[in-house]
Amino acid sequence: MKGLRKHIVDFEIIPTGNPRTLVFIDSSYYYENPEKPLLEITLPGYTKYFLVNIVANQVNTFNSNTIGLTEVINNDCLVDLPDGVYSFRYKICPYEALYIDKKFFRTTLFDKKLADAYDKIDATDCSVKNDKLLSVQLAEIVALAEGAKAIVEKNEKKATEFYQLADRILDEITNDLCKNCN
């Protein structure tokens, strides 16, 4: 008796810190190489998906051009991919039966903004060292952003609320830090 031959379709999205790329890793198990695996990507703020081809069992890197968001000849013209909830459907033939859906909360632009805020903090300044509110706010920002990523599969609306609150608090901190900027 032969063992059951079955595809196990799965993938991961890997954050890289690069606002212009999205990294998809096919972590599926195939009993034979699938024909033309496809990925449907719905970007934040979009209702229709973009359809891209996948190379099975590989790392696949996409940008605004390869997703179909922009049409550029030169890589210098690529645009940043937005932060927010990404919906993915990875499917192999027969497409109606062999697929997996996942959501991912991207925070790459937010992370860059947070890094810029940290860069503006002068840790040697006594007023900053003693500013307990700043410490609490920074911890809250990080917790809210991580919460958005953690809850996105279960509650997309709550994930978005967490992200928006973190972004609002970060804007307040950044504005306060820049009051003394030249």
C-alpha positions as CSV (number, residue, x, y, z in Angstrom):
1,M,0.0,0.0,0.0
2,K,1.4,3.3,-1.0
3,G,1.4,6.3,1.4
4,L,-1.0,9.1,0.8
5,R,0.5,11.6,-1.7
6,K,-0.7,15.0,-0.8
7,H,0.5,18.6,-1.3
8,I,0.7,20.7,1.9
9,V,0.5,24.3,0.7
10,D,2.1,26.9,3.0
11,F,4.2,30.1,2.9
12,E,5.7,32.8,5.0
13,I,6.1,36.6,4.4
14,I,9.4,37.8,5.7
15,P,9.9,41.4,6.8
16,T,13.1,42.9,5.5
17,G,13.0,46.5,6.3
18,N,13.1,47.4,2.6
19,P,9.9,49.5,1.9
20,R,10.1,48.6,-1.8
21,T,10.2,44.8,-1.6
22,L,8.0,42.0,-0.3
23,V,9.6,38.7,0.4
24,F,7.5,35.5,0.0
25,I,8.9,32.1,1.0
26,D,7.2,29.0,-0.3
27,S,7.4,26.6,2.6
28,S,5.0,24.0,1.0
29,Y,5.6,20.3,0.7
30,Y,4.9,19.0,-2.7
31,Y,4.9,15.3,-3.7
32,E,5.7,16.5,-7.2
33,N,6.5,20.0,-8.6
34,P,3.3,22.0,-9.1
35,E,2.4,23.7,-12.3
36,K,2.3,27.5,-12.3
37,P,1.8,28.3,-8.6
38,L,0.0,31.6,-8.2
39,L,-0.2,34.3,-5.5
40,E,-3.1,36.7,-5.2
41,I,-2.0,39.8,-3.2
42,T,-4.5,42.3,-2.0
43,L,-2.6,45.4,-0.8
44,P,-3.9,47.7,1.9
45,G,-6.6,50.1,0.6
46,Y,-7.3,47.9,-2.5
47,T,-10.3,45.7,-3.1
48,K,-9.0,43.8,-6.1
49,Y,-6.0,41.5,-5.9
50,F,-2.8,41.5,-8.0
51,L,-1.9,38.1,-9.4
52,V,1.8,37.1,-9.5
53,N,3.6,33.9,-10.5
54,I,5.5,32.0,-7.9
55,V,8.6,29.8,-8.2
56,A,7.8,26.8,-6.0
57,N,10.0,26.0,-3.0
58,Q,11.9,29.2,-3.4
59,V,12.3,32.7,-2.0
60,N,10.3,35.1,-4.2
61,T,10.9,38.8,-4.0
62,F,8.4,41.3,-5.3
63,N,8.3,45.1,-5.7
64,S,5.7,47.5,-7.0
65,N,6.6,46.6,-10.6
66,T,6.5,42.8,-10.3
67,I,3.3,43.0,-8.3
68,G,1.7,45.1,-11.0
69,L,1.1,48.2,-8.9
70,T,3.4,50.3,-11.1
71,E,5.0,49.9,-14.6
72,V,8.6,51.0,-14.5
73,I,11.6,50.4,-16.6
74,N,14.1,51.7,-14.1
75,N,14.4,50.4,-10.5
76,D,14.9,54.0,-9.3
77,C,11.2,54.6,-10.2
78,L,9.8,51.8,-7.9
79,V,7.5,53.0,-5.2
80,D,7.3,52.1,-1.5
81,L,4.8,49.4,-0.8
82,P,2.2,50.6,1.8
83,D,2.0,49.6,5.4
84,G,-1.2,47.8,6.6
85,V,-3.0,44.6,6.1
86,Y,-2.0,42.4,3.1
87,S,-4.2,39.5,2.2
88,F,-2.6,36.6,0.4
89,R,-4.0,33.5,-1.4
90,Y,-1.4,31.1,-2.5
91,K,-2.7,28.4,-4.8
92,I,-1.5,25.6,-7.0
93,C,-3.4,23.6,-9.6
94,P,-6.2,22.7,-9.2
95,Y,-6.5,26.3,-8.0
96,E,-10.0,26.0,-6.6
97,A,-9.0,23.2,-4.3
98,L,-5.4,23.7,-3.3
99,Y,-4.8,27.0,-1.7
100,I,-4.1,28.8,1.6
101,D,-5.2,32.2,2.7
102,K,-3.1,34.3,5.1
103,K,-3.0,37.9,6.3
104,F,0.1,39.9,7.1
105,F,0.4,43.3,8.7
106,R,3.3,45.2,7.2
107,T,4.9,48.0,9.2
108,T,8.1,48.8,7.2
109,L,7.4,52.5,6.7
110,F,6.3,52.8,10.3
111,D,9.5,51.1,11.5
112,K,11.6,53.6,9.5
113,K,9.6,56.5,11.1
114,L,10.2,55.0,14.6
115,A,13.9,54.6,13.8
116,D,13.9,58.3,12.8
117,A,12.2,59.3,16.1
118,Y,14.8,57.3,18.1
119,D,17.5,59.1,16.1
120,K,16.2,62.4,17.3
121,I,16.3,61.4,21.0
122,D,19.4,62.7,22.8
123,A,19.9,60.1,25.5
124,T,22.5,62.3,27.2
125,D,20.0,65.1,27.6
126,C,18.9,65.1,31.3
127,S,15.3,66.1,30.4
128,V,15.0,63.0,28.1
129,K,16.7,60.7,30.6
130,N,14.1,61.7,33.3
131,D,11.1,61.7,30.9
132,K,9.1,58.7,32.1
133,L,6.3,59.6,29.8
134,L,8.5,59.3,26.8
135,S,9.7,55.8,27.9
136,V,6.1,54.7,28.4
137,Q,5.0,56.1,25.1
138,L,7.8,54.4,23.2
139,A,7.0,51.0,24.9
140,E,3.3,51.5,24.0
141,I,4.1,52.3,20.4
142,V,6.2,49.1,20.0
143,A,3.5,47.0,21.8
144,L,0.7,48.3,19.7
145,A,2.7,47.7,16.4
146,E,3.5,44.2,17.5
147,G,-0.1,43.7,18.6
148,A,-1.3,44.7,15.1
149,K,1.0,42.0,13.6
150,A,-0.1,39.4,16.1
151,I,-3.9,39.9,15.8
152,V,-4.3,40.5,12.1
153,E,-5.3,36.9,11.2
154,K,-8.1,37.0,13.9
155,N,-9.2,40.6,13.8
156,E,-8.1,42.8,10.9
157,K,-10.1,45.8,12.2
158,K,-8.5,45.6,15.7
159,A,-5.0,45.2,14.1
160,T,-5.6,48.4,12.0
161,E,-6.8,50.3,15.1
162,F,-3.7,49.2,17.0
163,Y,-1.5,50.4,14.2
164,Q,-3.3,53.7,13.8
165,L,-3.0,54.4,17.5
166,A,0.7,53.6,17.5
167,D,1.2,55.9,14.5
168,R,-0.7,58.7,16.2
169,I,1.4,58.4,19.4
170,L,4.6,58.3,17.3
171,D,3.6,61.5,15.5
172,E,3.0,63.2,18.8
173,I,6.4,62.1,20.1
174,T,8.1,63.2,16.9
175,N,6.4,66.6,17.0
176,D,7.5,67.1,20.6
177,L,11.1,66.0,19.8
178,C,11.2,68.5,16.9
179,K,10.1,71.5,18.9
180,N,13.7,72.3,19.5
181,C,15.0,71.3,16.1
182,N,16.5,74.0,13.9
